[in-house]
Amino acid sequence: MPNCRVYLLSEHQLLMSGLESLIKTDNQMDVVGRGISLAGDLPQIQNVRPDVILVDGPSLHGKSAAELARITGAKVVEIDLRDNRVTIHHRSVFLTASSDELLSVLLALPPAVEGA
């Protein structure tokens, strides 16, 4: 099974560096790109076609995480830095989990289907 391809989208460099370091310790995930805002990075996101986009809410610049999931076909994990929660958007599924459950939940979701 190929590794889960992850794109990091955040205006917070410390958050992205920490997430990237964490992901690098897992042999099932690879970081395929990093950006600071959806407005500037959407073409790159569409080009690298990640399985998962990890994003903090402000980096969406007015778009919803569900809309980003629909546009890209990726699972979108929206991180709320104010509490220990993440919201995951994938097709019509959306759920909230603790950040400790993030990897387990991501790996349990079915892969994105092209054209879906």
N, C-alpha and C positions, 0 to 999 in steps of 0.2 A: 504494500500500500504506500503510495507516495506521501511525502510529508505535507502537512497542512501549511499552505502559503499565507503569511500574515502581512498585512500592510498597517503601519502605525500612523495615525493622524492626530496630532495634538500640537497646540501652541506651547505646551510645557515641555521643554527639552529634558528636564530632569525626569518627568514621567516617561517620556519615550525611551530615554537611556535605560531606566530601570526595567521597563517592560521588555526591551530588546535583550538586556542581560538575562532576564528570567527566561525568555523564550529560547535563548541560545543554550540553556542548560537542559532543555527538553529535546530529545532526539526525534520527536514526531512533528516539530514545527520549525519553519524557517521564515525569517523576516525578508520580504521581497521588496520593501520600500518604506520610506518615511516621508511625511509631509507635515505642513503646519496648518493648512486650511483646505477645505473642500473646494473653495472657489479656485484656488491656484493649482490644486493637485488632482482634480478629477480626470484630466486626460492621462496622467501617469498611472492612476489607479486602474483606469480602463485598459491601459496598455499591458500592465503586468498581470492583470486578472487574478487578484488574490482570492483565496477561499474565504478569508476572514479579514475584516477591517476593524481594528481596535481604534475607537475614537472617543475623545472627550466632547461633551455637548457643545461648548462654544466653538469648536473647530468646524462645526457643520455650517455656520454662517447662514442660518435661516432655513436650511433644509432639515427635514426630519431623518432620523436614522432609518425608519421604515422606507422612506423615499430613496435613500442611498442604497439600501438593500435591493430595492426594485430596479434601480438604474444599473447597478453593477452585477447583480446576481450573486453577490457575496453575502455571507453571514456578517451582520454588523453588530459589534459589541460596543454599546455606549457606556462609557465609564462615568460615574458620578463621583467626583472627588470629595463631595461633602459628606458622603456616608460610605459604608463598606458594601456598596451594591453595584451590580452591573445589569444592564438591560440588553437582551439579545434579540435581534430582529433577523428572521430568516423566512423568506416567502411570507406566508400569512401567520407564521408562528411568532409569538413574542412572549418572553418570560423574563422574570427578574430573579437573580440569584445572588448569593454572597460572593465576594471576589474569590474566596477560597475554593468555590465550586466551579470557577470559570473554565479551567482546562477540561474537567470531566464533562461539563455541559457541551462545550464546543465539539469535542470528539464524538459525543453521542448524536449530534444532529446529522441528518443525512446530507450527503454532498449536494451542492447546487447542480441543477440540471440545466444545460444550455437551452435557451429559448423559453425557460419557465419563468 
